[in-house]
Amino acid sequence: MTLVETASHSVYQGRSRPGAPRLLAGLADQHVGGRQVGLHEHERYFGPLPLPPARRGGYAASAERSAARLIDLVERSGLTGRGGAGFPAGRKLRSVADGAGTAVVVANGSEGEPASHKDRLLLRRAPHLVLDGLSLAAFAVRASEAYLVVHRDDRRLVASLLGAVQARKVAGLDQVEISVVGIEHRYVASEQSAIVQWINGGPGLPTFAPPRTHERGVRGRPTAVNNVETLAHIALIARYGSDWFRQAGTQDAPGTALVTVTGAIARPGVYEIELGTPIGDLLARAGGPTERPQAVLVGGYFGTWLPADVAWQAPLSGPALRSVQAAMGAGILIVLPESSCGLVETARVVRYLADQGAGQCGPCVFGLPALAAALAALARRGGSGHGVDKIASLIPLVEGRGACRHPDGATQLAASALTAFGNDAWVHDIDGPCLGVRRPSLLPIPHGRGAL
């Protein structure tokens, strides 16, 4: 998979031309190929980290004002989280800054979505943009600890990030020491409360809420957990301003976002787009479908299947996608061709999600396995005449009843499949499976899990 779309436009002196990349601009303009951008190259391109000099003995009054101005700047920019939830980034920083006790900041680079590559791209190629954002977030909330969390089994990435952090330490760049933490490779481990529990020495599993992590997180202290792409945007906003950030995107969804495009597409990869870009326009940039498209999975494995004719017209932004009952999620588009069976693809993913559950409540222990089995029966065997009704009856028994969002994400995917592939579902139910079940699987499942 190609992870960067080559582009010639760039951010320069706080300005960007329409359509110009921002997060990926340094990579494209420096022609760095597949290697990591070092600290000196990063600073030559983007300029120094916009932080006041470090002061011993606590924050001076001027630093307090600078921290408050930074939070104001992020709030005015309209930046929302790029990890899936889409929560306003400035509001999260403010709630942690106003919390009781010394704050902690965490960069979430664990990227639990199997089809997503955007966070690994940033961390492998432009780590200092992420680390700048983490350092700025720590300054904004007056944190005393900062963590960067990635999968521990990606040893090359962990080693490169340790090197990047050490380079910054030698340069005296960050006011708060940054620790790189490796977490287990499990879908639910990337959820923010699971990350906090892991840092606290517990298992990488979601915890019951409330309290939320911004109220009581690492060692019971207010903790800001942000996706690494979100932090990279903060690093640019701090340099160029909120008005600059709003030059791209739409009024209610400003800025750019990284989107992983895969499936039956000519040039799969990670693309930086202005929010509000129609899905069809982005897929055209990616070379267009390699086969006649049937549907597009929008948002990842907690996402929504949209019929191709609906998806092509839908703008990529949180507010716009809500009108078609979809969401940006982790920024993933998977094109499904007509020769594939959407039901069997969905059944494999739901089986994977059932295997990846935390096992802490009934919906994960009983509900998701039952839903996965019902989907597999409809997709692979069919012919019973009551498979669709069984799936439809299981979804409300699982939805909204879990200790975390994991069961809800799986039911969202299953429900959207019954809608997008409704005609196929009834044919399967009455006559048996279609020829598409024989096609090799399209949606990636780690470590061979999710087999039917």
C-alpha positions as MATLAB code, in Angstrom:
seq = 'MTLVETASHSVYQGRSRPGAPRLLAGLADQHVGGRQVGLHEHERYFGPLPLPPARRGGYAASAERSAARLIDLVERSGLTGRGGAGFPAGRKLRSVADGAGTAVVVANGSEGEPASHKDRLLLRRAPHLVLDGLSLAAFAVRASEAYLVVHRDDRRLVASLLGAVQARKVAGLDQVEISVVGIEHRYVASEQSAIVQWINGGPGLPTFAPPRTHERGVRGRPTAVNNVETLAHIALIARYGSDWFRQAGTQDAPGTALVTVTGAIARPGVYEIELGTPIGDLLARAGGPTERPQAVLVGGYFGTWLPADVAWQAPLSGPALRSVQAAMGAGILIVLPESSCGLVETARVVRYLADQGAGQCGPCVFGLPALAAALAALARRGGSGHGVDKIASLIPLVEGRGACRHPDGATQLAASALTAFGNDAWVHDIDGPCLGVRRPSLLPIPHGRGAL';
ca = [
       0.000    0.000    0.000;
       1.203    3.501   -0.863;
       1.050    5.519    2.334;
       1.567    9.039    1.007;
       0.055   10.750   -1.996;
       2.789   12.889   -3.564;
       1.893   16.574   -3.533;
       3.740   19.722   -4.511;
       1.814   22.320   -2.529;
       2.937   23.342    0.939;
       2.237   25.351    4.028;
       4.410   28.450    3.958;
       4.568   31.356    6.426;
       1.147   30.646    7.844;
      -0.633   30.419    4.504;
      -1.901   27.483    2.471;
      -3.354   27.355   -1.000;
      -6.717   25.629   -1.476;
      -6.258   21.881   -1.583;
      -2.704   22.040   -0.238;
      -1.645   19.318    2.190;
      -0.809   20.395    5.724;
       0.120   17.412    7.839;
       1.780   15.761    4.835;
       3.224   18.935    3.328;
       6.664   18.514    4.861;
       6.913   14.948    3.629;
       5.981   15.843    0.063;
       8.081   18.975   -0.248;
      11.246   17.519    1.265;
      11.098   14.429   -0.963;
      12.053   12.286    2.001;
      10.866    9.056    0.413;
      10.026    6.444    3.001;
      12.306    7.648    5.780;
      11.582    9.533    8.964;
      11.940   13.321    8.988;
      14.603   14.167   11.578;
      14.368   16.943   14.143;
      16.562   19.414   12.260;
      14.703   18.883    8.971;
      11.396   19.248   10.816;
      12.422   22.556   12.404;
      13.833   23.912    9.147;
      10.495   23.283    7.483;
       7.980   24.193   10.207;
      10.112   26.418   12.405;
      10.880   25.965   16.118;
       8.422   24.640   18.652;
       6.294   27.677   19.660;
       6.749   27.379   23.423;
       8.067   29.996   25.858;
      11.382   29.157   27.558;
      11.096   26.577   30.338;
      10.977   28.042   33.833;
      11.959   26.317   37.031;
       9.757   26.438   40.083;
       6.397   26.269   38.328;
       4.529   28.341   35.791;
       5.109   32.074   35.760;
       2.148   34.383   35.220;
       3.188   34.955   31.598;
       3.285   31.207   30.989;
      -0.188   30.862   32.505;
      -1.484   33.448   30.064;
       0.289   31.745   27.148;
      -1.252   28.398   28.097;
      -4.717   29.940   28.271;
      -4.215   31.613   24.888;
      -3.184   28.301   23.342;
      -6.385   26.631   24.547;
      -8.397   29.591   23.227;
      -6.643   29.212   19.873;
      -7.464   25.507   19.597;
     -11.086   26.178   20.571;
     -11.448   28.940   17.948;
      -9.950   26.686   15.284;
     -12.853   24.246   15.608;
     -10.475   21.266   15.619;
     -12.192   18.019   16.585;
     -10.554   14.756   17.586;
      -9.335   12.588   14.712;
      -9.361    9.291   16.603;
     -13.013    8.427   16.073;
     -15.183   10.246   18.604;
     -14.799   13.707   17.045;
     -14.870   15.539   20.403;
     -13.803   19.224   20.283;
     -10.076   19.262   21.037;
     -10.051   22.660   22.728;
     -12.886   21.723   25.053;
     -11.008   18.594   26.139;
      -7.866   20.611   26.897;
      -9.858   23.163   28.874;
     -11.633   20.529   30.972;
      -8.288   18.946   31.899;
      -6.664   22.318   32.591;
      -9.555   23.232   34.914;
      -9.474   19.857   36.695;
      -8.342   19.221   40.246;
      -4.717   18.092   40.528;
      -1.673   18.067   38.274;
      -2.595   16.990   34.757;
      -1.240   14.263   32.480;
      -1.286   14.170   28.662;
      -1.341   11.063   26.464;
      -0.878   10.714   22.703;
      -2.855    7.733   21.423;
      -1.015    6.165   18.498;
      -2.163    2.599   19.079;
      -4.488    2.656   16.039;
      -6.733   -0.295   16.825;
      -8.601   -0.218   13.492;
      -7.085   -2.973   11.299;
      -7.788   -1.072    8.059;
      -6.276    2.230    9.243;
      -2.737    3.386    8.419;
      -2.856    7.141    9.043;
      -1.489    7.218   12.594;
       1.399    4.894   11.783;
       2.194    7.092    8.783;
       2.519   10.185   10.960;
       4.540    8.397   13.628;
       6.896    6.691   11.202;
       7.463    9.619    8.891;
       6.707   12.829   10.824;
       7.015   11.985   14.538;
       8.162   15.458   15.554;
       4.902   17.026   14.378;
       3.079   14.690   16.767;
       5.609   15.234   19.556;
       5.317   19.006   19.103;
       1.565   18.701   19.585;
       2.009   16.515   22.661;
       4.450   19.002   24.169;
       2.090   21.893   23.427;
      -0.843   20.028   24.978;
       1.262   19.383   28.091;
       2.060   23.091   28.283;
      -1.574   24.093   27.795;
      -2.880   21.971   30.686;
       0.252   22.405   32.867;
       0.930   18.669   32.818;
       3.839   17.095   34.637;
       3.837   13.847   32.615;
       3.428   13.020   28.928;
       3.057    9.626   27.273;
       3.080    8.427   23.670;
       1.300    5.066   23.363;
       1.817    2.667   20.440;
       1.577   -1.082   19.875;
       4.462   -2.790   21.634;
       4.838   -5.481   18.953;
       5.775   -2.838   16.347;
       9.361   -2.825   17.549;
      10.792   -0.773   14.700;
       8.273    1.983   15.337;
       8.919    1.928   19.091;
      12.675    2.157   18.480;
      12.331    5.058   16.042;
      10.079    6.967   18.442;
      12.505    6.433   21.311;
      15.190    7.903   19.063;
      13.024   10.910   18.204;
      12.234   11.566   21.864;
      15.929   11.282   22.759;
      16.865   13.789   20.036;
      14.423   16.273   21.506;
      15.752   15.640   25.004;
      19.325   16.342   23.884;
      18.095   19.558   22.244;
      16.277   20.589   25.440;
      13.098   21.024   23.442;
      10.272   19.727   25.626;
       9.409   21.153   29.031;
       7.893   17.832   30.139;
       9.645   14.497   29.660;
       7.877   12.269   27.120;
       7.669    8.512   27.757;
       7.012    6.012   24.952;
       4.710    3.225   26.142;
       4.015   -0.032   24.287;
       0.523   -1.468   24.676;
      -0.822   -4.870   23.661;
      -2.229   -5.209   20.142;
      -5.930   -5.622   20.856;
      -8.880   -3.733   19.380;
     -10.276   -2.466   22.685;
      -6.785   -1.595   23.982;
      -6.808    1.583   21.877;
      -9.835    2.974   23.767;
      -8.738    5.876   25.996;
      -9.794    4.393   29.343;
      -8.003    1.134   28.406;
      -4.835    3.127   27.681;
      -5.079    4.889   31.033;
      -5.576    1.586   32.829;
      -2.522    0.145   31.039;
      -0.336    3.102   32.032;
      -1.585    2.614   35.608;
      -0.276   -0.957   35.527;
      -3.565   -2.727   34.831;
      -4.879   -4.650   31.805;
      -5.457   -2.790   28.539;
      -9.239   -2.997   28.848;
     -11.874   -0.244   28.946;
     -13.134    0.826   32.359;
     -16.624    1.773   33.424;
     -17.486    5.479   33.175;
     -17.970    7.865   34.865;
     -15.517    9.138   35.906;
     -14.136   10.073   32.508;
     -10.399   10.125   31.879;
     -10.370   13.929   31.705;
     -11.719   13.894   35.261;
      -9.713   11.006   36.718;
      -7.184    9.263   34.542;
      -3.535    8.331   35.052;
      -3.052    7.786   38.788;
      -6.366    9.500   39.414;
      -5.268   12.788   37.842;
      -7.001   14.777   35.064;
      -5.747   13.246   31.810;
      -6.036   14.485   28.227;
      -5.905   11.544   25.801;
      -5.662   12.722   22.189;
      -5.175   10.898   18.923;
      -1.774   11.548   17.342;
      -3.308   13.216   14.278;
      -5.214   15.604   16.546;
      -1.940   16.566   18.235;
      -0.212   17.091   14.887;
      -2.963   19.559   13.949;
      -2.428   21.371   17.275;
       1.263   21.730   16.391;
       0.278   23.549   13.182;
      -2.474   25.645   14.767;
      -0.013   26.881   17.401;
       2.304   28.043   14.602;
      -0.152   29.430   12.060;
      -3.310   30.276   13.987;
      -6.972   29.399   14.079;
      -7.916   31.514   11.053;
      -5.304   29.683    8.973;
      -6.724   26.325   10.092;
     -10.219   27.411    9.026;
      -9.040   28.290    5.520;
      -9.566   24.605    4.709;
     -12.719   22.559    5.233;
     -16.195   23.933    5.887;
     -17.703   26.316    8.417;
     -18.995   23.519   10.644;
     -16.104   21.106    9.920;
     -12.918   23.142    9.466;
      -9.461   21.855    8.591;
      -8.063   18.797    6.896;
      -8.046   15.124    7.855;
      -6.092   12.020    6.975;
      -8.152    9.255    5.380;
      -7.061    5.686    4.668;
      -8.526    4.515    1.353;
      -8.449    0.792    0.598;
     -10.415   -2.063   -0.913;
     -11.200   -2.239   -4.650;
      -9.389    1.010   -5.473;
      -6.542    1.681   -7.932;
      -4.213    3.583   -5.576;
      -4.906    2.621   -1.966;
      -3.168    4.786    0.597;
      -3.417    7.622    3.090;
      -4.770   10.886    1.666;
      -5.050   14.298    3.284;
      -8.336   15.939    2.360;
     -10.232   19.083    3.208;
     -13.208   18.175    5.347;
     -16.355   18.382    3.249;
     -14.725   16.764    0.219;
     -17.232   14.378   -1.429;
     -16.261   10.738   -1.048;
     -16.453   10.304   -4.823;
     -13.880   13.076   -5.347;
     -11.440   11.446   -2.936;
     -11.888    8.040   -4.562;
     -11.221    9.640   -7.942;
      -7.933   11.012   -6.547;
      -7.147    7.459   -5.480;
      -7.450    6.292   -9.085;
     -11.084    5.196   -8.936;
     -12.524    1.726   -8.316;
     -10.874   -1.277   -9.914;
     -14.297   -2.946  -10.261;
     -17.861   -1.717  -10.324;
     -18.478   -0.598   -6.718;
     -21.305   -1.990   -4.635;
     -20.842   -0.104   -1.354;
     -18.311    1.815    0.750;
     -17.545    1.120    4.397;
     -17.199    4.566    5.980;
     -15.444    5.044    9.325;
     -13.902    1.630    9.912;
     -15.132   -1.432   11.776;
     -17.376    0.667   14.017;
     -18.590    2.372   10.855;
     -21.391    2.223    8.328;
     -21.899    0.539    4.981;
     -23.255    3.021    2.445;
     -24.542    1.979   -0.996;
     -22.178    3.243   -3.681;
     -24.616    5.803   -5.110;
     -25.143    7.308   -1.641;
     -21.479    7.210   -0.668;
     -20.199    8.902   -3.842;
     -22.209   12.056   -3.115;
     -21.649   12.185    0.664;
     -19.237   14.889    1.909;
     -16.528   13.655    4.257;
     -17.220   15.495    7.498;
     -18.910   14.628   10.750;
     -21.943   16.922   10.318;
     -22.518   15.939    6.680;
     -22.173   12.196    7.252;
     -24.701   12.302   10.077;
     -27.364   13.063    7.468;
     -26.769    9.596    5.970;
     -26.448    7.906    9.393;
     -22.660    7.594    9.107;
     -19.596    9.122   10.776;
     -15.941    9.853   10.011;
     -14.795    7.429   12.699;
     -11.094    6.732   12.353;
     -10.982    8.136    8.809;
     -11.352    4.951    6.735;
     -12.988    4.248    3.356;
     -13.159    0.674    2.049;
     -14.596    0.182   -1.433;
     -16.535   -3.071   -1.838;
     -16.934   -4.348   -5.429;
     -20.096   -5.968   -6.735;
     -18.279   -9.312   -6.978;
     -17.858   -9.435   -3.172;
     -20.495  -10.396   -0.623;
     -21.053   -7.590    1.879;
     -22.771   -9.987    4.280;
     -19.849  -12.371    4.569;
     -17.404   -9.452    4.913;
     -19.537   -8.034    7.719;
     -19.842  -11.429    9.395;
     -16.048  -11.831    9.457;
     -15.567   -8.394   11.023;
     -18.258   -8.914   13.656;
     -16.674  -12.297   14.508;
     -13.351  -10.482   14.923;
     -14.950   -7.796   17.095;
     -16.602  -10.482   19.224;
     -13.207  -12.133   19.752;
     -11.689   -8.750   20.634;
     -14.245   -7.837   23.307;
     -13.150   -7.017   26.830;
     -15.253   -9.820   28.315;
     -16.389   -7.569   31.155;
     -20.144   -7.492   30.521;
     -22.967   -9.539   29.039;
     -23.098   -7.872   25.604;
     -19.438   -8.761   24.966;
     -19.540  -12.222   26.561;
     -22.845  -13.399   25.086;
     -24.361  -10.803   22.763;
     -21.585  -10.263   20.219;
     -20.798  -13.991   19.768;
     -24.503  -14.649   19.183;
     -24.703  -11.804   16.663;
     -21.555  -13.029   14.899;
     -22.954  -16.561   14.675;
     -26.258  -15.318   13.259;
     -24.494  -13.212   10.623;
     -22.246  -16.125    9.670;
     -25.237  -18.444    9.328;
     -27.015  -15.987    7.024;
     -23.905  -15.240    4.975;
     -22.539  -18.766    4.573;
     -25.611  -21.000    4.698;
     -28.858  -19.033    4.518;
     -32.008  -20.740    3.353;
     -33.689  -20.765    6.766;
     -36.121  -17.951    6.065;
     -35.646  -16.371    9.495;
     -31.963  -15.332    9.504;
     -32.632  -11.650    8.864;
     -35.254  -11.509   11.606;
     -32.892  -13.195   14.061;
     -30.129  -10.654   13.419;
     -32.584   -7.761   13.654;
     -33.851   -9.073   16.998;
     -30.327   -9.511   18.447;
     -29.124   -5.975   17.650;
     -31.339   -4.125   20.203;
     -30.479   -6.724   22.859;
     -26.794   -5.743   22.550;
     -26.943   -2.068   21.593;
     -26.532    0.461   24.409;
     -26.066   -2.194   27.094;
     -22.288   -2.528   27.222;
     -19.782   -1.083   29.671;
     -18.013    0.648   26.751;
     -18.702    1.466   23.088;
     -17.378   -1.828   21.741;
     -20.736   -3.644   21.474;
     -22.392   -0.543   20.002;
     -19.749   -0.313   17.274;
     -20.356   -3.910   16.215;
     -24.137   -3.519   16.176;
     -23.831   -0.312   14.128;
     -21.874   -2.215   11.487;
     -24.336   -5.125   11.480;
     -27.398   -2.891   11.253;
     -25.918   -0.920    8.366;
     -25.210   -4.185    6.513;
     -28.867   -5.200    6.742;
     -29.756   -1.839    5.190;
     -27.040   -1.550    2.518;
     -27.287   -5.215    1.512;
     -30.985   -5.648    2.279;
     -31.937   -7.339   -0.989;
     -28.972   -9.706   -0.779;
     -29.864  -10.548    2.811;
     -33.358  -11.670    1.841;
     -32.010  -13.698   -1.112;
     -29.511  -15.402    1.209;
     -32.263  -16.041    3.714;
     -34.548  -17.720    1.213;
     -32.314  -19.221   -1.484;
     -28.916  -19.584    0.188;
     -25.575  -17.778   -0.267;
     -24.530  -15.841   -3.356;
     -21.434  -16.476   -5.491;
     -19.656  -13.587   -3.748;
     -18.977  -15.746   -0.678;
     -16.342  -17.596   -2.715;
     -14.333  -14.445   -3.353;
     -11.174  -13.923   -1.252;
     -11.785  -11.723    1.806;
     -11.370   -7.995    1.273;
     -11.482   -6.502    4.772;
      -8.291   -7.131    6.771;
      -8.459   -9.181    9.969;
      -5.266   -9.286   12.094;
      -3.586  -12.596   12.874;
      -6.133  -14.615   10.923;
      -8.938  -13.898   13.417;
     -12.546  -13.629   12.362;
     -12.519  -16.706   10.144;
     -15.937  -18.212    9.451;
];
